[in-house]
């Protein structure tokens, strides 16, 4: 009986391990160069990413303007995430921000504000 319990525990741990590996295979990370300039931009972009399907976590480094996004590749892709950044009012790599969204940004979040 004791051996059966031990075998059951080992089998359960093995299955859990395989499940975790399957999830990690679909997890990808993308780094997106943005036009963000301040901490308010950081809040805006990270909040926007939180609403995107498949995003597990995101973080903007304001100094480098790099947004790092970890996502499930079964639910979204890097192009969709860049589009979400654009629709938040920010440039994403070589894709310019949506003009309409950019105009809605606070003055401190506009590209010109970071040029000083």
N, C-alpha and C positions, 0 to 999 in steps of 0.2 A: 504494500500500500504506500509506504514511504517513497519507494522508487517511482511509483506511478505519479505521485504528487510532484516529485522532482522533475520528471519528464514533462508533465503538464506545464510547470513553471518555465522550463527551458523552451518548450514549444510556443508558449504565449509570448515570451520575450523575443523570440525569433520573428514571430509574426508582426509584432509591434515594430521591430527594427526594419523589416521589409516595408511596412507602411510608411515609416518616416523617410526611408530612402526614395520611395515612389513620389512622395510630396516634394522632396528636394530636387528631383530630376526636372520638375516643371517650374522650379523657382529660378528666375533670372534677375539680373541686375543691369540697369542702364544708367549711365551718367549723361546728363543733359546740360549743356552750357546755356545759361539763361541770361536775361538782361536785368535780373533782380539787383537791387541796390541797397536794401535796408532790411531791418528785422521785421518790418511790416510785410515786406515782400515774402520773407521766409514763412510767416504765418499764413499768408494768402495761398502760396503755392503748396505748402504741406497740407493745408485744409482741402484744397482742390484735389490733390492726389488721393486723399482719404476717401473721397466720393467716387473715385474711379474703380470700376469693377476689376477685381483681380489684384489690386495693389495691396501688398502686405505691410510695407512701411516706406517712408520717404524722409529725406533730410536734405535741406539746402544749406550749403556752406556759403554764407553771404560774401566772404572775402574773395573766394574763387568763382562765385556765381554758379557753382556746379550743384545741380539737383541730382541726388542719387535715389533711385527708385527700385525697390525690390518688388517683383510681381510674379503672378502665376501666368505662365505663357499659354496655358489652356484658356484663359479668360480675356487676355489682352495682349498687346505687343508694344514695342518701343514707339512705333509711329502713332498709335492711338494716344500714348502718354505725351508725346511731343504736341499733338493736336490739343490735348487738354491744357497743356502749359500755354499754348498760343491763345486758347479761348479764355484763359485767365488774365490775359493782357501782357504776357511776356514772350520775348523771343525764345525759341527752343532750337539750339544748334544753328542751322542755317535757315530756319523757317521763321519769318517775322510774325510778331504778335498780331492777333486780330485787331484791326484798327478800332472797332467799336469797343472792345474790351479794354484796350489800352487807354482810350479816352476816359473810361470810368475809373481808372486807377487814381489814387491820391497823388498829389503833386510830388511827394517825397519818393514815390515808387516809380516815377517816370525816368527813362534813361538819362535825360538831361540832368536829373538830380544827382546822379552818380558821377557826372563828368567833372565836378568841382574838385 
